[in-house]
């Protein structure tokens, strides 16, 4: 059973376009542990299998026993889609521990593996980025003047701002002129660089 289970875990992970390292981080386990599961050297418990099934969007019954729906359907889009986790907020131990902050997944084209998403709240970056838009970002610390970044502010909230250098000082600047610039202090943490914005449009 372990060998068959390991094959199904690997099959579901590969089909979802997620690496072993990414899945391990999402599950809150180590890479070697997941590797042993996929090689059939260890068997995950039922609770962990259910979490795997939720992340990999597969039938937990099929993952556990091989019975049930094995969804082989591929995306119809011509370009490959990347399944990107959406975070409630960016945790302090990002990107090592993110599983507890994942609220959903979105599949988008032209997004690199290892990217994350955050839903923008408020109009501080309007009109370029609106309330409820998804920003796609990657973990980066080498930020340049003018980059859009995700920052955990001094209150621990994850916000999106434009990074600006003014002499020796750095500021977090809103696109909306009604919001004042914020001086980047030691209590703020740069969590990543925004690479794309995705917007749901009602028709």
C-alpha positions in Angstrom: 0.0 0.0 0.0 2.8 2.4 0.9 4.4 2.1 -2.5 1.0 2.8 -4.3 0.3 5.6 -1.9 3.7 7.2 -2.6 3.0 7.0 -6.3 -0.3 8.8 -5.9 1.2 11.5 -3.7 3.9 12.2 -6.3 1.4 12.0 -9.2 -1.0 14.6 -7.5 1.8 16.9 -6.6 3.3 16.8 -10.1 -0.1 17.4 -11.7 -0.6 20.4 -9.5 2.7 21.9 -10.6 4.1 22.1 -7.1 7.7 21.1 -6.2 8.5 18.9 -3.2 10.0 21.8 -1.3 6.9 23.9 -1.9 4.5 21.2 -0.8 6.6 20.5 2.3 6.4 24.2 3.3 2.7 24.3 2.7 2.2 21.2 4.9 4.6 22.5 7.6 6.9 19.4 7.3 10.5 19.1 6.2 11.6 18.3 2.6 13.2 15.0 3.7 10.0 13.9 5.3 8.0 14.5 2.1 10.6 12.9 0.1 10.3 9.7 2.2 6.6 9.8 1.7 7.0 9.9 -2.1 9.6 7.1 -2.0 7.3 4.9 0.1 9.7 4.8 3.0 7.2 6.4 5.4 3.4 6.7 5.4 1.7 10.0 6.4 -1.3 9.8 8.8 -4.9 10.5 7.8 -4.9 14.1 8.9 -1.8 14.9 6.8 -3.2 13.1 3.8 -6.4 15.2 4.1 -4.3 18.4 4.1 -2.4 17.1 1.1 -5.6 16.4 -0.8 -6.9 19.9 -0.1 -3.7 21.6 -1.2 -3.3 19.4 -4.3 -7.1 19.6 -5.1 -7.6 15.9 -5.4 -10.0 13.4 -4.0 -8.8 12.4 -0.5 -10.3 8.9 -1.0 -8.4 8.4 -4.1 -5.2 9.6 -2.5 -5.6 7.3 0.4 -6.9 4.1 -1.2 -6.7 4.6 -5.0 -10.5 4.5 -5.1 -12.6 7.5 -6.1 -12.0 10.3 -8.6 -8.6 10.6 -10.2 -9.0 13.8 -12.1 -6.7 13.8 -15.1 -8.3 16.9 -16.7 -5.7 19.4 -17.8 -6.2 23.2 -18.0 -7.6 24.2 -21.3 -5.5 27.4 -21.6 -2.7 27.3 -24.1 -0.2 28.6 -21.6 0.7 26.5 -18.5 -0.9 27.6 -15.3 0.9 27.9 -11.9 -1.1 27.1 -8.8 -0.4 30.0 -6.5 -1.3 30.1 -2.7 -3.2 33.1 -1.5 -2.1 34.3 2.0 -4.3 35.9 4.6 -1.2 37.8 5.7 2.5 37.3 5.3 3.8 35.4 8.4 7.0 36.5 10.1 8.7 33.2 9.2 7.9 33.7 5.5 8.6 31.9 3.2 9.5 28.9 5.4 6.2 28.7 7.3 3.1 29.8 5.3 0.7 26.9 5.5 -1.4 28.3 8.3 -2.0 31.6 6.4 -3.1 30.0 3.1 -6.8 30.7 2.4 -7.1 29.5 -1.2 -5.2 28.9 -4.4 -5.5 30.6 -7.8 -4.1 29.2 -11.1 -2.6 31.9 -13.3 -0.4 31.9 -16.5 3.2 33.3 -16.5 3.7 33.1 -12.8 6.9 31.5 -11.5 6.9 28.7 -9.1 7.5 29.8 -5.5 5.3 32.9 -6.0 2.6 33.9 -3.5 -0.5 36.1 -3.6 -2.1 38.6 -1.3 -5.5 40.3 -1.5 -5.2 44.1 -1.3 -7.6 45.8 1.1 -8.4 49.5 0.8 -7.7 52.1 -1.8 -4.2 53.2 -0.9 -2.8 52.0 -4.2 -5.8 53.0 -6.4 -6.2 53.4 -9.3 -3.4 51.1 -10.3 -4.3 48.5 -7.7 -7.8 48.4 -6.3 -9.5 47.0 -3.3 -9.8 43.2 -3.6 -7.2 42.9 -6.3 -4.7 40.0 -6.0 -1.0 41.0 -6.0 1.4 38.2 -7.0 4.8 38.5 -5.3 8.0 36.6 -4.8 10.3 36.5 -1.8 12.9 39.2 -2.4 15.0 41.4 -0.2 17.1 43.1 -3.0 14.6 45.8 -3.7 15.3 48.8 -6.0 13.9 52.3 -6.1 10.4 52.3 -7.6 9.6 48.6 -7.0 6.2 47.6 -5.7 6.7 45.6 -2.6 4.8 43.7 0.1 5.7 45.0 3.6 4.7 44.0 7.1 4.2 47.3 8.8 4.9 48.1 12.4 1.5 46.7 13.5 2.2 43.4 11.7 -0.2 44.1 8.8 0.8 43.1 5.3 0.5 46.0 3.0 1.5 46.9 -0.6 3.4 50.1 -1.3 6.0 51.5 -3.8 9.5 51.6 -2.4 11.2 55.1 -2.8 14.7 56.2 -1.9 15.2 59.9 -0.9 18.8 60.3 -0.1 19.8 57.9 2.7 16.1 57.4 3.7 13.6 54.9 2.3 9.8 55.5 2.1 6.7 53.5 1.4 4.6 55.5 -1.0 0.9 55.1 -2.0 -0.3 55.5 -5.5 -3.3 57.3 -4.0 -2.3 60.9 -3.2 -4.7 61.0 -0.3 -2.5 58.6 1.6 0.8 60.0 3.1 4.2 58.4 2.6 5.5 56.2 5.4 9.1 56.3 6.4 10.5 52.7 6.3 11.6 52.0 9.9 13.2 49.0 11.5 9.8 47.9 12.7 8.7 47.4 9.0 9.8 44.2 7.2 10.1 43.9 3.4 8.6 40.5 2.6 8.7 40.4 -1.2 8.5 42.1 -4.6 5.2 42.4 -6.5 5.5 41.0 -10.1 1.8 41.0 -11.2 -1.7 42.1 -10.3 -4.8 40.0 -11.0 -8.3 41.4 -10.9 -11.6 39.5 -10.8 -14.0 41.2 -13.2 -17.8 40.7 -13.0 -19.6 40.5 -16.3 
